[in-house]
Amino acid sequence: PEFTTVNLKEICEDVCQRLQPQADKAGVSLNVNCANLSVHGIPKILEEIVLNLVDNAIKYNTSNGSVGVTLKSSDNRVDLSVSDTGIGISDEHVSRVFERFYRVDRSRNKQISGTGLGLSIVKHSAETLGAAVQLQSKIGIGTTVTISFPAID
């Protein structure tokens, strides 16, 4: 696939619309606040990044929790952030969550299906597109993953 100019706002809105039933079932509100921004990338890979991040934010959230998807421009970057009010990740696991097949506390998450590949795919895909990944999390407060794409000149 070739790189092209992709409207990332449209991808975020489409993915969130498709995941709305899952969010409703989990009792999680989905809030999309995206500026109309485009990045240089591959549409299918960008969709996969957003899908994995929002899916995780819903899965690892709490009942009556929320997920926020924001897209904004700053300092020659386009920042996509997905935040949740979920269970959070302890400091000891934050550095490892992007490893393939790594799952935080498997015993606690047996009821949550997954392979442990989602965040590994996100990181690899972001790097393929020349983007950087940052994760901040606090136990019991939630997690924010930010992907910083180079702005289009």
HELIX and SHEET records of a PDB file:
HELIX    1   1 LEU A    8  ALA A   26  1                                  19    
HELIX    2   2 PRO A   43  LYS A   59  1                                  17    
HELIX    3   3 ASP A   91  VAL A   94  1                                   4    
HELIX    4   4 GLY A  118  THR A  128  1                                  11    
SHEET    1   A 2 THR A   4  ASN A   7  0                                        
SHEET    2   A 2 SER A  38  GLY A  41 -1                                        
SHEET    1   B 5 SER A  29  CYS A  34  0                                        
SHEET    2   B 5 SER A  66  SER A  74  1                                        
SHEET    3   B 5 ARG A  77  ASP A  84 -1                                        
SHEET    4   B 5 GLY A 142  PRO A 150 -1                                        
SHEET    5   B 5 ALA A 132  LYS A 138 -1                                        
END                                                                             
